[in-house]
Amino acid sequence: MDTRFSKTENRNLSRKRYTNEFKKEAVRYLVIAGESVASASKRLGVSSNQLYKWKGLYLGECSSDSNAKPDFKEVVAENERLRKELRRAERANEFLKKTVGYFAKDEL
């Protein structure tokens, strides 16, 4: 018995099709959750390349669908800027904690 698949059968088995609604929701999740594309792709079961492609296609549409008052792309840019600022502040805070601990040891 031959268990090999023809090229057309193999292609049909490995290819998944997603609805436009699923794609838009994936992009909306990606932006709102602020997760990296890699972790979001694992969570959604989609390749990261596909998410990048959908993000480019549907990012503008998500803004009109969600009735967002400010420009959606501006909110995304501000969100990214604030995340970077938070990471910088957390690193500074960690440094200050270590510094205080170092000087507190000398006083005991």
JOHUDA-V147906 format. One record per backbone hydrogen bond with DSSP energy under -1.0 kcal/mol. NH is the residue of the N-H (numbers start at 1). CO is the residue of the C=O. If there is no record, write none. Layout:
((NH,CO) (NH,CO))
This chain:
((10,6) (11,7) (12,8) (13,9) (14,10) (15,11) (23,19) (24,20) (25,21) (26,22) (27,23) (28,24) (29,25) (30,26) (31,27) (32,28) (33,29) (40,36) (41,37) (42,38) (43,39) (44,40) (45,41) (46,41) (51,47) (52,48) (53,49) (54,50) (55,51) (56,52) (57,53) (58,54) (59,55) (62,58) (64,60) (65,61) (66,62) (68,63) (75,71) (76,72) (77,73) (78,74) (79,75) (80,76) (81,77) (82,78) (83,79) (84,80) (85,81) (86,82) (87,83) (88,84) (89,85) (90,86) (91,87) (92,88) (93,89) (94,90) (95,91) (96,92) (97,93) (98,94) (99,95) (100,96) (101,97) (102,98) (103,99) (104,100) (105,101) (108,104))
